[in-house]
Amino acid sequence: MKLNPNPIVQYLEKDSKEFTKKDIIQYIKDNEIKMLNFHYTAGDGRLKTLNFVISSEDYLEQILSTGERVDGSSLFSFIEPGNSDLYVIPRFSTAFIDPFASIPTISFLCAYFDKDGNFFSMSPEHVLHKACKEFERVSSGMKFWAMGELEFYVIGEEPPYFKAKDQKGYHEATPFAKYELFRQEAMYYISQCGGRIKYGHSEVGNFSQEGKIYEQNEIEFLPVPVKDAADQLIVAKWIIRTLADNYGLDVTFSPKITIGKAGSGMHVHTRVVKGDENMYIENGELSPVAKKVIAGMMRLATSLTAFGNTNPTSYLRLVPNQEAPTTVCWGDRNRSTLVRVPLGWTNNTDMSAKANKLEEKNEKQYQNKQTVEFRCPDSTANIYLLMAGLVVAARYGFEAKDALEIAQKTYVSEDIHKTENENYNNLEQLPSSCFESANCLEKDREIYEQYGVFDKGLIDGLIKDLKKYEDKNLRMELERHPEMVMRMVKQYFYCG
């Protein structure tokens, strides 16, 4: 517990999953916390906030026990104003100290409840909960884990010295990377607020334009239960933006901010576990379980874009001949495939002992580190719904009798353009617009709605929102009117 960056965990000396209301009240009293915030996401995928002043222990008890009312019709486009009251109730396990507040403040992520005191069935967080429940039932108790990769551009005044080469920023260090300290501070705050971070680094994208430097960064997380993975991505985006604002910098998670430069994705790595065992590896090789999950992703790939690629700039990034995927296929290590099986630790070699001669050899497999990466999402995503969609895809892979056949047919070698990939040109393509994505969701909606995971009204609302962009002929329009690109970028600069 001493190494955990979350000060509440350190003080209470217990894991956040064990936090109770009594614990929270005790921490608030002992540490002279003056304010309390509720946070929750809305239909736009962005964090919302409700502030409270702690005026008495009775009022604190009331806030934590009964939550507060909010106007659902202002938060979700599919809720009618005539029946829009919802409750937000704090989830104690998500408690963190606001790193930006000048007044000592404790914050929580919340769950939505309806007028009858039941979980609001269409709230993104609860949809993910339902998806996990059904996956665990179908898979005989296996758990779905995930981790996200947040890519974003930091934008500031162009410096006169130590300029990095255009589009050569991958893992660059100071002084050529200008925002390493900013990224490190963001990572520290995210960790204090409960995020389990793997690492951070500068990414490929960097360029200068009109006196500004645009520097791409990435923060990657550790695999955790999928609901926790969604929570920490939501909080991380809020922290990165707020810190940038405090620094006088600009930040964008937009998938594409100019033509010819690296776009920003939000890749999601997945893992299926049972107890302490990673079910993706069997005898040092990719297991049937992993291939079934991949098959589900292949089957639902086109409709998953309805949750993970939700405004027209998403489809400026998903174009051929870039590292972003366009074809529904999977492979080993290849960064152009939709689903990638990244380099794992399955060679039974103690590389640390080889690099450090004083270390004793400890030959063992690191198979628990193996993941499967879904590469098309970006930060326009409603993160809870995207994660729920991936869990549904995994469930479908377990239920489909032809799952292993699907996996075999959609596999491509490391060079996807080699002639032995005879079926490559016949594979399904990802949508090229929000309009196409909406049609794909309509086609697959029964799979998402099965077992009541996604409500019919929620799917209807998502399809309606995607079609509002009227981008059916987006790529054709951009070819005729290339100036539209920058108008789109400006319009959706602060997405998700």
C-alpha positions in Angstrom: 0.0 0.0 0.0 2.9 2.4 0.6 3.8 2.4 -3.1 0.2 3.1 -4.2 0.1 6.8 -5.4 -3.5 7.2 -4.3 -3.3 9.1 -0.9 -6.7 7.6 0.2 -5.4 4.1 -0.3 -2.2 5.0 1.6 -4.1 6.5 4.5 -6.8 3.8 4.9 -4.2 1.0 4.1 -6.7 -0.9 2.1 -7.4 -1.5 -1.6 -9.8 0.9 -3.2 -12.2 -2.0 -4.0 -12.7 -2.3 -0.2 -13.6 1.3 0.5 -16.8 1.8 2.4 -18.9 4.9 3.2 -17.5 4.7 6.8 -14.0 4.8 5.4 -14.7 7.8 3.2 -16.3 9.8 6.0 -13.3 9.0 8.3 -10.8 10.1 5.7 -12.7 13.3 5.1 -12.8 14.2 8.8 -9.2 13.2 9.5 -7.8 15.1 6.5 -10.0 18.2 6.7 -11.6 17.7 3.2 -13.8 20.7 2.5 -15.5 19.9 -0.8 -16.9 16.8 -2.6 -17.3 16.3 -6.4 -19.5 13.8 -8.3 -18.2 12.9 -11.8 -20.1 11.0 -14.5 -20.1 10.7 -18.3 -22.8 11.7 -20.6 -23.7 10.9 -24.2 -20.8 12.9 -25.5 -18.4 10.7 -23.5 -17.0 13.6 -21.6 -16.7 13.9 -17.8 -19.4 16.0 -16.1 -19.1 17.5 -12.6 -21.4 18.3 -9.6 -19.8 20.2 -6.7 -20.8 20.0 -3.0 -19.6 22.0 0.0 -19.3 19.7 3.1 -21.2 21.7 5.8 -21.8 19.0 8.4 -21.4 15.3 9.0 -25.2 14.8 8.6 -25.1 16.5 5.1 -22.0 14.4 4.1 -23.8 11.2 5.1 -26.8 12.3 3.0 -24.7 13.1 -0.1 -22.9 9.8 0.1 -26.1 7.8 0.8 -28.7 9.3 -1.5 -26.7 11.0 -4.2 -28.4 13.8 -6.2 -30.9 14.4 -9.0 -29.7 15.3 -12.5 -31.5 16.1 -15.8 -31.0 13.1 -18.0 -32.3 14.8 -21.1 -29.4 17.3 -20.9 -26.9 14.5 -20.6 -28.3 12.0 -23.1 -29.8 12.8 -26.5 -32.1 9.7 -26.4 -33.9 10.8 -23.1 -37.1 12.8 -23.5 -37.5 15.9 -21.3 -40.8 14.7 -20.0 -39.3 11.8 -18.1 -35.7 12.8 -17.6 -34.9 12.8 -13.9 -32.0 10.5 -13.0 -30.0 10.0 -9.8 -26.2 9.9 -9.6 -24.8 7.8 -6.8 -21.1 7.8 -5.9 -19.1 4.6 -6.3 -16.8 4.6 -3.2 -14.1 2.4 -4.9 -13.4 5.3 -7.3 -12.6 7.9 -4.7 -9.7 10.2 -5.4 -8.3 13.6 -4.3 -8.8 16.3 -6.9 -5.2 17.1 -7.9 -6.1 20.6 -9.2 -8.4 21.9 -6.4 -7.0 24.7 -4.3 -9.6 23.7 -1.6 -9.1 20.1 -0.4 -11.6 18.1 -2.4 -12.5 14.4 -2.7 -14.1 13.2 -6.0 -16.0 10.1 -7.1 -17.2 8.5 -10.3 -21.0 7.9 -10.1 -23.5 5.3 -11.3 -26.9 6.4 -12.8 -30.2 5.2 -11.3 -33.7 5.7 -12.6 -36.8 7.0 -10.8 -37.5 3.5 -9.3 -34.1 3.2 -7.8 -32.8 0.8 -10.3 -29.6 1.1 -12.3 -30.4 3.2 -15.4 -30.3 0.5 -18.1 -29.1 2.8 -20.8 -26.3 4.5 -19.0 -23.0 3.5 -20.6 -21.4 2.4 -17.3 -24.3 0.0 -16.6 -24.3 -1.3 -20.2 -20.6 -2.3 -19.6 -21.6 -4.0 -16.3 -24.3 -6.0 -18.1 -21.9 -7.0 -20.9 -19.4 -8.3 -18.4 -22.1 -10.3 -16.5 -23.2 -12.1 -19.7 -19.6 -12.8 -20.8 -18.8 -14.4 -17.5 -21.9 -16.5 -17.7 -21.2 -17.7 -21.2 -17.4 -18.3 -20.6 -18.0 -20.2 -17.3 -16.5 -17.5 -15.0 -13.8 -16.0 -17.1 -13.1 -12.3 -16.7 -12.6 -9.7 -19.4 -9.7 -7.3 -18.8 -8.5 -4.4 -20.9 -6.1 -1.5 -21.1 -6.1 1.6 -23.3 -3.5 3.6 -25.2 -4.2 7.3 -25.1 -2.6 9.2 -28.0 -2.9 13.0 -28.0 -1.2 16.1 -29.4 0.2 18.8 -27.0 0.3 22.2 -28.7 2.3 25.2 -27.6 4.6 28.0 -28.9 7.3 26.8 -31.3 10.7 26.8 -29.6 13.8 28.3 -31.4 16.1 25.4 -30.4 16.4 21.6 -30.5 13.6 21.1 -33.0 12.7 17.4 -33.6 12.5 16.1 -37.1 9.0 16.1 -38.7 7.1 12.8 -38.0 10.2 11.4 -36.2 9.1 11.9 -32.6 8.8 8.3 -31.5 10.3 7.9 -28.0 12.2 11.2 -28.4 13.7 12.6 -25.2 14.3 16.1 -23.9 15.4 18.6 -25.2 14.0 17.5 -28.5 10.7 16.4 -26.9 9.3 19.6 -25.4 6.5 18.2 -23.3 8.0 15.3 -21.5 7.7 17.0 -18.1 4.1 17.8 -18.8 3.4 14.2 -19.7 5.2 13.0 -16.5 3.1 15.3 -14.3 -0.1 14.1 -16.0 0.9 10.5 -15.5 1.6 11.1 -11.8 -1.8 12.8 -11.3 -3.6 10.0 -13.2 -1.9 7.5 -10.9 -2.9 9.4 -7.8 -6.5 9.3 -9.0 -6.4 5.5 -9.4 -5.1 4.9 -12.9 -2.7 2.0 -13.4 -0.2 3.3 -15.9 2.3 1.1 -17.8 4.3 3.9 -19.3 4.3 7.1 -21.3 6.4 8.4 -24.2 6.4 10.8 -27.1 4.9 9.4 -30.3 5.7 9.6 -34.0 3.7 12.8 -34.7 5.4 16.2 -34.4 5.2 19.2 -36.7 5.3 23.0 -36.7 2.6 25.2 -38.2 2.0 28.9 -37.9 4.4 29.4 -35.0 3.0 26.5 -33.0 4.6 23.1 -32.3 2.3 20.0 -32.3 3.9 17.2 -30.3 2.2 13.8 -30.1 2.3 11.8 -26.8 1.0 8.5 -25.6 0.1 7.2 -22.2 -0.5 3.4 -22.0 -2.2 1.7 -19.1 -1.8 -1.7 -17.5 -4.4 -4.5 -18.0 -7.1 -4.3 -15.3 -10.8 -5.5 -15.2 -12.5 -3.9 -18.1 -14.8 -1.6 -16.0 -11.7 -0.2 -14.2 -10.0 0.3 -17.6 -12.9 2.4 -18.8 -13.0 4.5 -15.5 -9.3 5.3 -15.7 -9.4 6.4 -19.3 -12.2 8.8 -18.6 -10.4 10.3 -15.6 -7.1 10.4 -17.6 -8.5 12.5 -20.4 -10.0 15.0 -17.9 -6.6 15.2 -16.1 -4.6 15.7 -19.3 -6.9 18.5 -20.5 -7.1 20.3 -17.1 -3.3 20.2 -16.7 -2.8 21.5 -20.2 -5.2 24.4 -19.4 -3.2 25.2 -16.3 0.0 25.2 -18.2 -1.4 27.5 -20.9 -1.1 24.7 -23.5 -3.7 23.2 -25.8 -4.4 19.4 -26.1 -6.4 17.5 -28.6 -7.4 13.8 -28.8 -8.8 14.3 -32.2 -8.2 11.3 -34.6 -6.7 13.5 -37.3 -5.7 17.2 -37.1 -4.0 17.6 -40.4 -3.4 15.7 -43.6 0.0 13.9 -44.0 0.8 13.7 -40.3 0.2 10.9 -37.8 -3.3 10.6 -36.4 -4.2 9.7 -32.8 -5.9 6.4 -32.0 -7.0 4.9 -28.7 -6.0 1.2 -29.2 -7.5 -1.2 -26.7 -5.6 -4.3 -25.5 -7.7 -7.1 -24.2 -7.1 -10.2 -22.0 -9.3 -13.0 -20.7 -8.3 -14.3 -17.3 -9.5 -17.1 -15.0 -8.1 -16.8 -11.5 -4.5 -15.7 -12.0 -4.2 -17.4 -15.4 -4.1 -15.5 -18.7 -6.3 -17.6 -21.0 -4.8 -16.1 -24.2 -1.8 -18.4 -24.0 -1.7 -22.2 -24.0 1.6 -24.1 -24.1 3.4 -21.0 -25.2 1.1 -20.3 -28.1 -2.0 -18.3 -28.8 -4.9 -20.3 -27.3 -8.4 -21.3 -28.7 -9.8 -18.8 -26.2 -7.9 -16.0 -27.7 -8.9 -17.0 -31.3 -12.5 -17.1 -30.3 -12.3 -13.6 -28.9 -10.5 -12.5 -32.1 -13.3 -14.2 -34.1 -15.9 -12.2 -32.3 -14.0 -8.9 -33.0 -13.8 -9.9 -36.7 -17.5 -10.6 -36.9 -18.5 -7.4 -35.2 -15.7 -5.2 -36.4 -17.7 -2.9 -38.6 -20.4 -2.2 -36.1 -17.9 -1.7 -33.2 -16.9 1.5 -35.0 -20.3 2.9 -33.9 -18.9 3.0 -30.4 -15.2 3.6 -31.1 -15.2 6.0 -34.1 -18.0 8.4 -33.6 -17.5 11.6 -35.6 -16.3 12.2 -39.2 -12.7 12.9 -38.3 -12.4 9.3 -37.3 -12.6 8.4 -41.0 -9.8 10.8 -41.9 -7.6 8.5 -39.9 -9.0 5.1 -41.1 -7.6 5.3 -44.6 -5.4 2.9 -46.7 -1.6 2.8 -46.5 -1.3 4.2 -43.0 -0.7 2.3 -39.8 -4.4 2.7 -39.0 -6.5 -0.4 -40.1 -9.0 -0.4 -42.9 -9.5 -4.2 -43.6 -11.1 -6.6 -41.1 -8.2 -9.0 -40.5 -5.8 -10.0 -37.7 -2.2 -11.0 -37.5 1.0 -11.2 -35.4 2.8 -8.0 -34.6 1.6 -6.3 -37.8 0.5 -2.7 -37.1 -1.7 -2.5 -40.2 -4.1 -5.2 -39.1 -7.4 -4.4 -37.2 -6.5 -6.9 -34.5 -2.8 -7.4 -33.6 -1.2 -10.0 -31.4 1.8 -8.0 -30.1 5.2 -9.4 -29.3 4.8 -11.5 -26.1 7.1 -12.9 -23.5 6.7 -16.6 -24.4 10.3 -17.6 -25.2 11.2 -19.0 -21.8 14.4 -16.8 -21.7 15.4 -14.8 -18.7 16.5 -11.7 -20.7 17.2 -9.8 -17.5 19.8 -12.3 -16.4 21.5 -12.0 -19.8 21.6 -8.2 -19.6 22.7 -8.2 -15.9 25.5 -10.6 -15.3 25.1 -10.5 -11.5 21.5 -11.8 -11.6 20.7 -15.4 -11.1 18.9 -17.1 -14.0 15.2 -17.6 -13.4 13.9 -19.2 -16.6 10.2 -18.8 -16.7 7.4 -17.7 -19.0 6.0 -14.3 -18.9 2.8 -15.4 -20.6 0.6 -13.3 -18.3 1.8 -10.3 -20.3 0.3 -11.4 -23.6 -2.6 -9.3 -24.9 -4.7 -9.0 -28.1 -4.9 -5.4 -29.4 -8.0 -3.9 -31.2 -6.6 -1.0 -33.2 -9.3 1.0 -34.9 -10.9 3.0 -32.0 -10.0 6.6 -31.2 -10.8 9.2 -28.6 -14.1 10.1 -30.2 -15.3 6.9 -28.5 -17.8 6.7 -25.7 -15.4 4.6 -23.7 -17.9 2.6 -21.7 -19.9 1.6 -24.7 -16.8 0.8 -26.7 -15.6 -1.5 -23.9 -19.1 -3.0 -23.7 -19.1 -3.7 -27.4 -15.7 -5.5 -27.2 -17.0 -7.6 -24.3 -20.1 -8.5 -26.4 -17.8 -9.4 -29.3 -15.8 -11.7 -27.0 -19.1 -13.3 -25.8 -20.2 -13.8 -29.4 -16.8 -15.5 -30.1 -17.5 -18.0 -27.3 -21.0 -18.7 -28.5 -20.4 -19.0 -32.3 -19.9 -22.6 -33.4 -17.7 -21.4 -36.4 -15.5 -19.0 -34.3 -12.2 -20.8 -35.0 -13.1 -21.0 -38.7 -13.7 -17.2 -38.7 -10.4 -16.7 -37.0 -8.6 -18.8 -39.6 -10.2 -17.1 -42.6 -9.3 -13.6 -41.3 -5.7 -14.3 -40.4 -3.0 -12.6 -42.5 0.8 -13.0 -42.3 3.1 -10.3 -41.1 3.3 -8.8 -44.6 -0.4 -8.5 -45.4 0.4 -7.7 -49.1 2.2 -11.0 -49.7 0.7 -13.1 -52.4 0.0 -16.0 -50.0 -2.7 -13.9 -48.4 -5.0 -14.9 -51.3 -8.1 -14.0 -49.4 -6.9 -10.5 -48.3 -8.6 -8.6 -51.1 -11.9 -10.4 -50.3 -12.0 -9.5 -46.7 -14.5 -7.1 -45.3 -13.6 -3.4 -45.1 -14.2 -1.0 -42.2 -16.8 1.7 -42.7 -15.6 5.0 -44.4 -18.1 7.3 -42.6 -20.4 7.6 -39.6 -23.3 6.9 -41.9 -21.9 3.5 -42.9 -21.0 2.8 -39.3 -24.6 3.4 -38.3 -25.8 1.0 -41.0 -23.4 -1.6 -39.7 -24.8 -1.2 -36.2 -28.3 -1.6 -37.4 -27.3 -4.8 -39.1 -25.7 -6.2 -36.0 -28.0 -4.8 -33.4 -29.6 -8.1 -32.4 -26.2 -9.4 -31.1 -25.7 -6.3 -28.9 -29.3 -6.3 -27.7 -29.2 -10.0 -26.8 -29.7 -10.7 -23.1 -30.7 -7.1 -22.6 -27.1 -5.8 -22.7 -27.7 -2.8 -25.0 -31.3 -1.4 -24.8 -33.2 -0.9 -28.1 -33.6 2.8 -27.3 -29.9 3.2 -26.8 -29.1 1.6 -30.1 -31.8 3.7 -31.8 -30.2 6.8 -30.3 -26.7 5.9 -31.4 -27.8 5.3 -35.0 -29.7 8.5 -35.1 -26.7 10.5 -33.7 -24.3 8.9 -36.2 -26.6 9.7 -39.2 -26.9 13.3 -38.1 -23.5 14.0 -39.5 -24.8 13.3 -43.1 -21.4 12.1 -44.1 -22.5 9.2 -46.4 -20.3 10.4 -49.2 -17.5 11.8 -47.0 -14.5 10.6 -49.0 -15.9 11.7 -52.3 -16.7 15.1 -51.0 -13.2 15.5 -49.5 -11.7 14.7 -52.9 -13.7 17.4 -54.5 -13.4 19.9 -51.7 -10.1 19.3 -49.8 -10.6 22.5 -47.8 -13.3 20.7 -45.9 -10.7 18.8 -44.0 -9.5 21.7 -41.9 -13.1 22.8 -41.3 -13.9 19.4 -39.9 -10.8 19.3 -37.8 -11.7 22.7 -36.2 -15.3 21.6 -35.6 -14.4 18.4 -33.8 -11.0 19.4 -32.3 -12.1 18.7 -28.7 -13.8 15.4 -29.3 -14.8 12.9 -26.6 
